[in-house]
Amino acid sequence: MTHRLRPVGLEYAETAPLRMVFVAEAQAPPGAVFTALADTEGWPRWFREVSSARTTDGGKGREIRLRGGVRFRETVMTAEPGERYAYRIDETNAPGLRALLEEWTLAPSGGGTLVRYVFALDAPMPVHLAARLARPGLGRAFRTAVRNLDHLLAGK
């Protein structure tokens, strides 16, 4: 069964009832990190939790499958080269979500990139609490993904 989520705008990254923010350093420059983020089909190579990913609607959308069977149909909200990449989840097979936006912002840091990831969510209280409990795992997955992406971009 597919669940349709409430459409939200970019401001949701700052106003969502539950916001989880994670930060990691990449050695690669912001332009290279952004190019990898915008290459939807490449995500499974560096983000372990993503089992498949494809672009839809001429690059305006994405279909993502996670390991374990969760699926998302998304709208790319912004793709600002070297600075920001954000997408809103429109449909999912995961029950209980009302709205979800994910935002990646990039800033130069030394010779590399400071990567900031915001997971902005609205859900009923039981899902809200489960998401809070999942925070350490989500943070670990994000940091591992950035490290894997860095290795991929460095050709290691």
VEXFI-529472 format. One line per 4 residues: number of its first residue (from 1); their letters; for each residue x, y, z of N, C-alpha, C, O. Coordinates in pm, 1 decimal. Example, Ala and Ser with C-alpha at 12.3 -4.5 7.8 and 13.67 -1.06 7.14 Angstrom:
<recs>
1 = as = 1319.0 -569.0 780.0 1230.0 -450.0 780.0 1320.0 -330.0 780.0 1423.6 -331.9 846.5 | 1285.0 -225.0 708.0 1367.0 -106.0 714.0 1290.0 3.0 787.0 1340.9 113.8 803.9;
</recs>
This chain:
<recs>
1 = mthr = 83.8 -118.2 0.0 0.0 0.0 0.0 88.5 124.9 0.0 189.4 130.0 70.4 | 50.3 225.1 -79.2 125.0 349.2 -87.5 58.0 456.5 -2.6 -63.9 473.5 -6.0 | 138.8 527.6 72.6 89.9 636.6 156.2 135.0 768.5 94.4 253.4 787.6 66.8 | 41.2 858.3 73.1 71.7 989.3 17.5 101.2 1083.8 133.4 24.3 1091.5 229.1;
5 = lrpv = 212.9 1155.7 124.4 251.9 1249.5 228.5 209.5 1391.2 190.7 187.6 1421.8 73.5 | 198.5 1475.3 289.9 162.6 1615.5 269.6 278.2 1686.7 198.9 393.5 1672.6 239.9 | 248.9 1762.4 94.2 357.6 1837.0 28.4 404.2 1951.9 117.6 322.9 2022.4 177.2 | 534.3 1969.4 125.7 594.1 2077.4 205.0 696.6 2150.1 118.4 743.7 2096.2 18.2;
9 = gley = 730.4 2271.8 157.4 829.5 2351.2 86.4 966.1 2341.8 153.4 982.7 2273.6 254.5 | 1062.2 2410.7 96.0 1198.7 2407.8 148.5 1209.6 2459.2 292.0 1297.6 2416.5 366.7 | 1120.8 2550.3 330.5 1125.5 2605.3 466.1 1102.1 2497.4 571.5 1134.2 2516.6 688.7 | 1046.1 2383.7 529.4 1016.7 2274.5 621.9 1143.4 2221.2 689.6 1136.9 2166.1 799.5;
13 = aeta = 1256.9 2237.6 624.5 1383.7 2194.8 685.4 1409.7 2268.4 816.5 1484.5 2220.1 901.6 | 1348.0 2385.2 832.5 1365.5 2464.5 954.8 1243.7 2462.3 1045.6 1254.4 2498.0 1162.9 | 1127.3 2420.9 994.2 1003.6 2433.8 1071.7 936.3 2301.5 1108.0 835.1 2302.2 1178.0 | 988.7 2190.7 1063.4 926.4 2060.2 1087.8 914.9 2031.7 1237.7 999.1 2076.3 1315.6;
17 = plrm = 811.6 1958.0 1278.4 796.9 1921.4 1419.5 915.9 1841.3 1472.9 950.9 1853.0 1590.4 | 977.0 1761.6 1388.6 1096.5 1686.6 1428.2 1204.0 1711.8 1324.4 1187.2 1680.2 1206.6 | 1313.7 1768.6 1369.1 1429.3 1794.5 1282.4 1550.0 1725.0 1343.3 1580.5 1741.4 1461.4 | 1616.9 1648.2 1261.2 1743.2 1589.3 1303.4 1850.1 1642.5 1209.1 1837.4 1632.4 1087.1;
21 = vfva = 1955.4 1699.2 1267.0 2061.1 1761.5 1188.2 2190.8 1688.2 1216.6 2227.4 1665.2 1331.9 | 2260.1 1651.8 1108.7 2386.9 1580.8 1118.5 2489.2 1654.1 1032.7 2454.9 1712.3 929.8 | 2615.2 1651.0 1075.6 2722.1 1719.6 1003.7 2841.0 1625.1 992.0 2872.9 1551.0 1085.0 | 2906.3 1629.3 874.9 3027.7 1550.7 853.1 3118.7 1627.0 758.3 3072.8 1711.8 681.8;
25 = eaqa = 3246.6 1596.9 763.7 3345.7 1658.2 674.6 3380.0 1560.4 563.0 3399.9 1441.1 586.1 | 3386.4 1613.7 442.7 3434.7 1537.0 327.4 3562.2 1604.0 278.2 3575.9 1726.0 287.3 | 3654.4 1526.0 226.8 3778.0 1581.5 172.2 3756.3 1638.3 32.4 3830.2 1726.3 -11.9 | 3655.1 1587.7 -36.4 3624.7 1632.8 -172.2 3567.8 1774.8 -168.2 3506.9 1813.5 -68.5;
29 = ppga = 3586.6 1852.6 -274.6 3531.6 1988.6 -278.9 3380.1 1987.3 -296.7 3324.2 1887.6 -342.5 | 3312.7 2097.8 -260.6 3166.8 2104.0 -268.9 3110.4 2069.2 -405.8 3006.3 2004.0 -413.6 | 3174.9 2110.0 -512.7 3124.8 2079.5 -646.9 3117.5 1930.8 -673.7 3020.5 1882.3 -731.9 | 3220.4 1857.8 -631.1 3222.6 1712.3 -651.8 3117.7 1643.2 -565.7 3051.6 1550.0 -611.6;
33 = vfta = 3101.7 1687.8 -441.4 3001.0 1628.8 -352.9 2861.6 1654.8 -410.2 2777.6 1564.9 -413.0 | 2837.5 1777.4 -455.7 2707.5 1808.8 -514.3 2679.2 1723.2 -637.6 2568.1 1672.6 -653.5 | 2777.2 1706.8 -723.5 2758.2 1625.4 -844.4 2715.3 1484.3 -807.8 2628.6 1426.7 -873.5 | 2775.0 1428.6 -703.7 2736.9 1293.8 -658.6 2595.5 1292.8 -601.2 2520.1 1198.7 -626.0;
37 = ladt = 2558.4 1395.0 -525.3 2422.6 1402.1 -470.8 2319.8 1410.7 -582.8 2214.9 1346.4 -576.4 | 2349.5 1489.6 -685.1 2255.9 1510.0 -795.4 2250.2 1390.9 -890.9 2159.6 1383.3 -973.9 | 2345.1 1298.2 -880.8 2347.7 1176.7 -962.8 2268.6 1066.9 -891.4 2326.6 979.1 -827.6 | 2138.3 1072.8 -902.7 2049.4 982.5 -829.5 2088.4 835.9 -847.8 2095.6 761.5 -750.0;
41 = egwp = 2113.4 794.0 -970.7 2143.8 653.0 -996.3 2272.0 606.9 -926.8 2291.2 487.1 -905.9 | 2359.2 700.2 -891.1 2484.6 665.1 -825.8 2474.5 643.2 -675.5 2568.5 591.4 -615.2 | 2363.8 680.9 -613.9 2352.7 670.5 -468.6 2381.9 531.4 -413.5 2449.4 522.7 -310.9 | 2336.0 422.3 -474.1 2365.4 290.8 -415.0 2515.4 258.8 -405.4 2554.4 171.2 -328.3;
45 = rwfr = 2598.8 327.8 -481.9 2742.9 302.3 -477.0 2806.0 356.2 -349.6 2911.1 307.5 -308.1 | 2744.3 455.8 -286.3 2806.0 514.8 -167.4 2713.7 521.7 -45.5 2762.1 537.6 66.5 | 2583.7 510.2 -64.6 2490.7 513.3 48.6 2435.7 371.7 66.5 2342.2 331.7 -2.9 | 2493.5 296.8 158.9 2465.0 153.3 175.6 2317.8 120.8 192.0 2272.3 16.6 144.9;
49 = evss = 2242.7 207.4 257.7 2102.0 179.8 283.9 2016.1 189.0 158.2 1903.9 138.6 156.8 | 2067.0 252.7 52.4 1993.4 268.0 -73.5 2024.8 148.3 -162.7 2139.1 129.7 -204.3 | 1923.3 67.4 -192.1 1945.7 -50.3 -277.1 1927.4 -17.9 -424.4 1992.1 -79.4 -509.2 | 1840.3 77.7 -457.0 1826.3 122.0 -595.6 1772.6 264.2 -597.3 1702.6 307.9 -505.9;
53 = artt = 1807.4 334.5 -703.3 1765.7 473.9 -716.3 1756.8 507.5 -864.1 1842.4 468.5 -943.5 | 1652.4 580.2 -899.6 1640.4 624.0 -1038.6 1574.9 760.2 -1044.6 1492.6 796.3 -960.5 | 1613.6 834.2 -1145.9 1557.3 966.3 -1171.3 1424.1 950.7 -1242.8 1406.9 860.3 -1324.5 | 1329.9 1039.2 -1212.0 1200.4 1041.8 -1279.6 1171.0 1185.6 -1324.0 1239.4 1279.4 -1283.2;
57 = dggk = 1070.8 1200.7 -1405.9 1023.3 1333.0 -1448.8 1135.0 1423.2 -1499.7 1140.2 1541.7 -1466.7 | 1224.6 1366.1 -1580.7 1332.1 1446.4 -1638.7 1425.4 1508.7 -1537.1 1479.9 1616.5 -1561.1 | 1444.8 1442.5 -1423.9 1533.7 1493.0 -1319.6 1462.4 1567.9 -1208.1 1526.1 1606.9 -1110.3 | 1332.7 1588.8 -1220.3 1256.8 1660.4 -1117.2 1212.7 1568.3 -1004.1 1169.3 1615.1 -898.8;
61 = grei = 1223.8 1437.2 -1026.0 1180.5 1342.3 -925.4 1280.4 1229.2 -908.6 1375.8 1216.1 -985.3 | 1256.5 1148.0 -806.9 1341.7 1032.1 -778.5 1254.0 919.5 -726.4 1151.6 943.4 -662.4 | 1295.1 797.2 -754.3 1237.1 679.7 -690.4 1350.9 607.8 -620.7 1450.9 571.6 -682.7 | 1334.5 587.9 -491.1 1438.7 531.9 -406.6 1385.4 406.7 -338.3 1272.5 404.0 -289.3;
65 = rlrg = 1468.4 303.8 -336.2 1438.3 182.4 -259.1 1550.1 163.3 -157.8 1668.6 170.5 -190.4 | 1509.1 139.0 -35.1 1605.7 111.8 70.7 1615.8 -37.9 94.0 1523.3 -113.0 63.4 | 1728.1 -80.1 148.0 1741.3 -219.8 187.9 1632.9 -245.4 292.8 1611.4 -162.8 381.5 | 1566.9 -356.5 282.9 1456.4 -385.8 373.4 1321.1 -359.7 310.7 1218.2 -395.6 368.1;
69 = gvrf = 1319.5 -296.5 191.4 1195.2 -285.9 117.8 1121.1 -152.8 122.1 1020.2 -137.8 53.1 | 1167.3 -56.0 200.5 1099.2 73.2 202.5 1124.2 144.4 69.2 1235.7 146.4 17.2 | 1015.8 203.0 15.6 1024.6 274.5 -112.6 976.6 418.0 -94.9 888.0 446.6 -14.3 | 1037.8 507.7 -172.8 998.9 648.3 -171.7 984.1 698.1 -314.1 1064.0 664.2 -401.4;
73 = retv = 883.1 777.5 -336.9 871.5 857.9 -459.5 889.0 1001.9 -413.0 816.4 1049.0 -325.5 | 986.2 1071.7 -472.4 1027.6 1202.0 -421.9 1022.0 1309.6 -529.9 1022.2 1280.5 -649.5 | 1017.0 1433.6 -484.9 1029.9 1550.6 -571.2 1157.0 1624.0 -531.1 1176.1 1656.5 -413.9 | 1243.7 1649.8 -628.1 1363.2 1729.9 -600.6 1316.6 1874.1 -585.1 1260.1 1932.1 -677.8;
77 = mtae = 1340.2 1931.1 -468.5 1293.5 2066.5 -436.9 1393.2 2173.5 -479.8 1353.9 2282.1 -522.3 | 1521.0 2142.9 -468.7 1625.2 2234.6 -514.2 1752.3 2156.8 -542.2 1782.4 2056.5 -477.4 | 1825.0 2205.5 -639.7 1954.9 2148.8 -676.2 2044.7 2267.0 -712.0 2056.4 2304.4 -828.7 | 2107.5 2324.7 -610.9 2193.5 2442.0 -627.6 2338.2 2393.7 -630.9 2393.9 2359.5 -526.6;
81 = pger = 2400.1 2390.4 -749.4 2534.6 2333.9 -763.4 2633.9 2384.4 -658.4 2651.6 2504.5 -638.1 | 2697.5 2287.4 -592.9 2798.5 2316.9 -492.8 2745.5 2367.5 -360.6 2824.2 2393.6 -269.6 | 2612.7 2382.5 -346.7 2558.2 2441.8 -224.6 2449.4 2361.8 -154.9 2456.7 2338.4 -34.3 | 2347.9 2319.3 -231.0 2233.2 2257.1 -163.2 2159.2 2162.4 -256.4 2144.2 2187.8 -375.9;
85 = yayr = 2113.2 2051.6 -197.1 2031.4 1953.5 -267.6 1924.2 1908.4 -169.0 1956.3 1862.4 -59.4 | 1797.2 1921.3 -207.0 1688.5 1884.2 -115.7 1577.2 1816.6 -193.0 1553.8 1846.6 -310.0 | 1508.9 1725.3 -126.4 1397.6 1653.0 -186.8 1291.6 1626.4 -81.3 1319.5 1610.2 37.5 | 1167.8 1622.8 -131.2 1051.0 1596.5 -47.2 999.3 1457.5 -82.3 994.4 1420.5 -199.6;
89 = idet = 961.0 1381.5 18.1 901.5 1250.7 -5.9 752.2 1273.4 -28.8 683.4 1332.1 54.7 | 703.5 1225.7 -143.8 562.8 1240.9 -180.2 482.0 1116.5 -149.2 367.4 1126.0 -105.3 | 541.1 999.0 -171.9 474.0 871.2 -147.0 574.0 772.1 -90.6 692.6 775.3 -123.3 | 523.9 684.2 -5.4 607.5 579.4 51.8 520.7 459.5 88.6 399.1 471.6 103.4;
93 = napg = 583.6 345.9 102.9 512.8 229.5 153.6 530.5 216.6 305.4 476.4 124.3 366.3 | 605.7 308.2 366.3 624.5 309.0 511.4 505.8 380.8 575.7 480.5 497.3 544.7 | 433.3 313.9 663.6 315.4 377.0 723.9 352.5 482.0 828.7 462.1 480.1 884.8 | 259.6 572.5 853.5 272.5 663.9 966.2 338.4 796.9 939.0 339.2 882.7 1027.3;
97 = lral = 393.2 818.2 821.9 456.1 946.9 793.6 352.6 1044.9 739.8 265.8 1007.8 660.6 | 362.4 1169.8 783.3 273.7 1274.5 731.9 345.8 1363.9 631.6 289.4 1402.0 529.0 | 472.5 1397.2 662.7 554.1 1482.3 575.6 700.4 1452.7 604.6 737.8 1424.6 718.5 | 783.6 1459.4 499.3 926.4 1433.1 515.2 1002.9 1507.5 407.4 972.1 1496.6 288.7;
101 = leew = 1102.5 1582.8 449.6 1192.5 1654.2 360.1 1334.4 1626.3 406.4 1362.3 1625.1 526.3 | 1423.5 1604.2 311.4 1565.0 1585.7 342.7 1644.1 1691.0 267.3 1623.9 1711.4 147.5 | 1734.6 1757.9 338.3 1813.0 1865.8 279.5 1961.0 1843.3 308.1 2000.0 1817.0 421.9 | 2042.5 1853.7 204.1 2187.9 1845.0 214.3 2243.4 1981.9 178.1 2218.9 2030.7 67.7;
105 = tlap = 2317.4 2044.9 268.2 2382.6 2170.8 235.3 2533.5 2150.2 242.8 2584.4 2074.2 325.1 | 2602.5 2220.1 154.6 2746.8 2203.5 139.7 2814.4 2337.9 158.4 2766.4 2439.8 108.8 | 2926.0 2338.3 229.9 3002.9 2460.5 249.5 3150.7 2426.5 241.1 3193.1 2322.9 292.2 | 3230.1 2512.4 177.2 3375.0 2488.0 173.9 3430.2 2480.3 315.5 3389.4 2555.0 404.3;
109 = sggg = 3523.2 2388.8 334.0 3586.4 2371.1 464.8 3729.9 2326.2 439.8 3754.2 2210.4 405.6 | 3824.2 2417.2 456.8 3962.0 2385.0 421.0 3965.8 2355.1 272.6 3921.2 2436.5 191.8 | 4018.1 2240.3 235.9 4017.5 2198.7 95.6 3901.2 2107.7 63.0 3891.1 2057.6 -49.0 | 3812.7 2085.3 159.7 3702.5 1990.8 141.1 3567.0 2056.2 158.0 3545.9 2171.7 120.8;
113 = tlvr = 3474.9 1978.5 215.6 3335.9 2022.3 226.8 3278.5 1987.3 363.0 3296.5 1876.3 413.2 | 3209.9 2083.0 421.4 3129.0 2056.6 539.7 2990.8 2019.3 487.0 2924.7 2100.5 422.1 | 2947.0 1896.3 514.9 2819.1 1845.3 466.9 2722.2 1847.0 584.1 2747.9 1786.5 688.1 | 2610.2 1917.1 566.2 2505.8 1925.0 669.4 2380.2 1859.9 612.3 2334.7 1895.0 503.4;
117 = yvfa = 2325.2 1765.0 686.8 2207.2 1690.2 644.5 2095.3 1714.5 744.5 2113.4 1695.8 864.9 | 1979.0 1756.5 693.9 1861.0 1777.5 779.0 1754.3 1677.3 738.3 1718.8 1666.7 620.9 | 1704.1 1604.7 835.8 1594.6 1509.6 820.4 1476.8 1573.6 891.9 1472.9 1577.3 1014.9 | 1379.1 1624.8 813.9 1267.0 1700.6 869.3 1139.2 1619.2 853.3 1102.3 1583.5 741.5;
121 = ldap = 1071.0 1589.3 964.5 964.6 1490.4 965.8 842.5 1538.3 1044.3 854.3 1609.8 1143.7 | 726.0 1497.1 997.2 602.7 1507.8 1074.5 537.7 1370.4 1072.4 524.0 1308.4 967.0 | 497.6 1323.7 1190.2 437.3 1190.9 1203.2 359.5 1186.1 1334.6 381.8 1268.4 1423.3 | 268.4 1089.6 1347.0 200.4 1072.1 1476.0 302.6 1039.9 1585.8 413.7 995.5 1556.7;
125 = mpvh = 265.1 1062.3 1709.5 357.9 1048.4 1822.2 433.7 914.4 1825.8 554.3 916.8 1850.5 | 371.2 798.5 1803.1 449.7 674.3 1808.1 561.8 671.0 1702.7 671.9 623.7 1731.1 | 534.4 720.6 1582.6 637.3 724.2 1477.4 741.3 830.2 1510.7 860.5 810.7 1486.9 | 696.5 941.1 1565.2 786.3 1048.5 1609.0 886.5 993.6 1711.9 1006.7 1018.2 1701.9;
129 = laar = 835.6 919.7 1809.9 922.3 861.9 1912.6 1017.0 757.9 1852.6 1134.4 752.5 1889.1 | 966.6 675.7 1761.2 1052.2 575.9 1695.5 1163.1 644.5 1616.4 1276.9 597.6 1615.4 | 1130.8 754.6 1550.7 1232.3 828.6 1474.7 1339.6 883.8 1568.6 1458.3 880.5 1536.4 | 1297.7 934.0 1683.7 1396.4 984.0 1781.6 1488.2 870.5 1829.0 1608.6 889.6 1846.0;
133 = larp = 1429.6 753.2 1849.9 1511.3 638.9 1891.4 1606.2 594.1 1780.1 1713.5 540.1 1807.0 | 1565.6 617.0 1655.1 1648.8 577.5 1540.5 1757.1 680.9 1510.0 1840.8 657.8 1422.7 | 1757.0 793.4 1579.7 1852.6 901.5 1551.9 1998.2 854.7 1547.9 2068.5 888.7 1452.7 | 2046.9 778.9 1645.7 2187.4 736.2 1639.2 2217.7 655.0 1511.9 2322.8 672.9 1450.4;
137 = glgr = 2126.9 567.5 1473.6 2147.6 488.2 1352.2 2144.5 573.0 1226.7 2222.8 550.2 1134.5 | 2054.9 670.8 1221.8 2047.9 760.9 1107.4 2176.0 843.9 1097.3 2229.5 863.3 988.1 | 2223.7 891.8 1209.3 2349.1 967.5 1210.5 2466.3 883.1 1164.3 2550.7 929.9 1087.9 | 2471.7 760.5 1209.5 2579.3 668.6 1169.5 2571.3 640.8 1019.5 2673.4 640.3 950.8;
141 = afrt = 2450.2 617.6 968.7 2432.2 592.3 825.6 2477.0 713.1 743.7 2541.1 697.5 639.8 | 2443.4 833.5 790.0 2485.0 955.4 720.3 2637.8 968.1 718.6 2697.0 990.5 613.0 | 2700.9 954.0 834.5 2847.4 968.1 841.0 2917.8 862.2 756.0 3017.3 891.8 689.7 | 2866.7 739.4 757.8 2924.1 633.4 675.0 2906.4 666.1 527.1 2997.8 645.2 447.4;
145 = avrn = 2789.4 717.3 490.3 2763.6 753.9 350.3 2860.8 862.3 303.8 2915.0 853.5 193.6 | 2883.2 963.9 386.6 2976.5 1071.1 348.6 3117.8 1015.0 335.2 3189.8 1050.6 241.9 | 3157.4 929.2 426.0 3290.2 866.8 418.1 3301.9 781.9 291.5 3403.1 788.5 221.7 | 3198.7 702.0 261.4 3200.5 619.6 139.6 3205.0 706.4 14.2 3277.1 675.7 -80.8;
149 = ldhl = 3128.0 814.1 14.3 3127.4 905.4 -99.6 3265.7 966.2 -117.8 3314.8 977.1 -230.2 | 3327.6 1005.1 -9.0 3462.0 1062.3 -15.9 3561.6 963.5 -77.3 3642.9 1001.0 -161.8 | 3554.7 837.4 -34.3 3642.3 734.6 -91.3 3614.5 715.3 -239.5 3707.7 702.8 -318.9 | 3487.9 712.9 -277.5 3450.7 698.3 -417.5 3505.1 813.3 -500.4 3559.9 791.6 -608.5;
153 = lagk = 3490.5 935.3 -450.6 3537.3 1052.8 -524.8 3689.7 1059.6 -532.4 3745.9 1116.2 -626.1 | 3755.3 1001.3 -432.9 3902.6 999.2 -432.6 3956.8 882.9 -515.6 4077.9 871.7 -534.6 | 3868.3 796.6 -564.9 3912.6 683.1 -646.1 3971.2 569.8 -565.5 4047.1 489.0 -619.2 | 3938.0 561.5 -438.1 3992.1 454.9 -349.9 3907.2 330.7 -358.4 3936.6 231.3 -292.0;
</recs>
